[in-house]
Amino acid sequence: MAGRLLILSLFILLGLLQYKLWRTNDGVPALWVMEQKLEQLEQEKEKLRERNLALEAEVNNLKESMDAIEERARQDLGMIKKGETFFQVVE
């Protein structure tokens, strides 16, 4: 009789543990949500890493090349060299 009571108690305990594992807020479903969030953050981090590398390359280019500085001044600031004529085409 004691053996059956022990086995029944173990099955009830196992059932309670399974319930907690699968049905509560800190169980397996929460783990799946956290894994999805982690994957999203890793993808965002990779995009930012690529952006940082591109910016670093641009900074190095600007530090080393006067042509890059001139191009940047023309594009961003609308500057022209002495003696050049500026033409604006309006569509």
C-alpha positions in Angstrom: 0.0 0.0 0.0 2.8 2.4 0.9 4.5 1.7 -2.5 1.3 2.6 -4.4 0.9 5.8 -2.4 4.5 6.8 -3.1 4.1 6.1 -6.9 0.8 8.1 -6.9 2.5 11.0 -5.0 5.3 11.0 -7.5 2.9 11.1 -10.5 1.0 14.0 -8.9 4.3 15.8 -8.3 5.4 15.1 -11.9 2.1 16.5 -13.1 2.4 19.7 -11.1 6.0 20.2 -12.3 4.8 19.7 -15.9 2.0 22.2 -15.4 4.4 24.7 -14.0 6.9 24.1 -16.9 4.3 24.5 -19.7 1.6 26.7 -18.4 3.0 29.4 -16.2 4.6 32.8 -17.1 8.1 31.6 -16.4 7.9 28.3 -18.2 8.8 27.1 -21.7 6.5 29.6 -23.6 8.3 32.5 -21.9 11.6 30.9 -23.0 10.4 30.8 -26.6 9.4 34.5 -26.5 12.8 35.4 -25.0 14.6 33.4 -27.7 12.6 35.3 -30.4 13.5 38.7 -28.8 17.1 37.6 -28.6 17.2 36.7 -32.3 15.6 40.1 -33.2 18.2 41.9 -31.1 21.1 40.0 -32.7 19.8 40.9 -36.1 19.5 44.6 -35.1 23.0 44.4 -33.6 24.4 43.0 -36.9 22.8 45.8 -38.9 24.3 48.4 -36.5 27.7 46.7 -36.8 27.6 46.9 -40.6 26.5 50.6 -40.3 29.4 51.3 -37.9 31.9 49.7 -40.3 30.6 51.8 -43.2 30.8 55.0 -41.1 34.3 54.1 -39.9 35.4 53.5 -43.5 33.9 56.9 -44.5 35.7 58.6 -41.6 39.0 57.1 -42.6 38.4 58.1 -46.2 37.7 61.7 -45.1 40.8 61.7 -42.9 43.1 60.5 -45.7 41.7 62.0 -48.9 41.1 65.6 -49.9 39.0 64.4 -52.8 36.6 62.8 -50.3 36.3 66.1 -48.4 35.7 68.0 -51.5 33.0 65.6 -52.7 31.3 65.8 -49.3 31.4 69.6 -49.3 29.8 69.6 -52.8 27.1 67.1 -51.9 26.1 68.2 -48.4 27.0 71.9 -48.4 26.5 72.8 -52.1 30.0 74.3 -52.2 31.8 75.1 -55.5 35.5 75.8 -56.3 36.8 79.2 -57.1 36.3 79.9 -60.8 33.5 77.3 -61.3 30.1 78.2 -62.4 27.1 76.7 -60.6 24.1 75.5 -62.7 20.9 74.4 -61.2 18.6 72.3 -63.3 14.9 72.6 -62.4 12.6 69.9 -63.8 
